[in-house]
């Protein structure tokens, strides 16, 4: 489940909220910072879950296990 949440947060970080909302100046900078934080948190969540897959199954099987967890929504452990 952490993998799914991490990927969704990372994808949401690519949406230009400031431009969509028509912000400018400080508000645009804050929206940009929010987008960056979404991406960092998403990568941290997904990365820790993928690292757990690597530790559990090894490098060769980790991508398959992660894809299975992403599609079916189950934890990697």
N, C-alpha and C positions, 0 to 999 in steps of 0.2 A: 504494500500500500504506500510506503514511503517513496518508492520508485515512481509510482504514478503521480503522487503529489509533487515530487520534485520536478518531473518532466512538465507537468501542467504549469507550475510556477515559472519555470524557465521559458516556456512558450509564451506565457502572459507577459513576460518581461520584454518581448519583442514588439508589443503593441505601443504605438506612440501616443500615450494618453494626453500628453501636453498639447500635441498638435490637434488631436481629435477634439479636445475640449476648447481649443482656441486660446490657450494660455500664452502669456508672454512674460518676459522679465524673470523675477524671482520665482513666481509660480511655475514657470516652465522649467527652471532649474531644479526646483523641488520635485516636480513630476519626473524629470529625468533621473534624479537620484533614487526615487521610488522604483523606477523601472530597473535600475542597476541592482538595487537591493533584492528585488524579486528574483532576478537572475542568479545572484550569488546564493541566496537561500535555496533556490531550486536545485542548483548544481551541488550544493552541500548535501542536501537530502538524498538526491539521486546518487551522488558519488559515494556516500557512506553505505548505501544499500548495495551498490555494485561492488564495492570493496569487500563487503561481507560475502557476496557470491563468489568472488575470486578466492577468498580464504576457504570457503566451504567446498567448492567444486573444482578449483583450479582455473588457470587462464583459458584453457581450451574450451571448457564447458560454461564458463561464466556468461558469455554473450547469449547463449541459448537459454540459460536459466533466467537471466534478466529479461529477455524478450517474453518468456513464458509468464513471469511475474507481472510484466507490464500489461500483457493482454488479459490475463485472468485475475489480476488484482490481489494475488496472494503474496505473502512475505517470502523472501528468498530463503530464509532459514528453514 
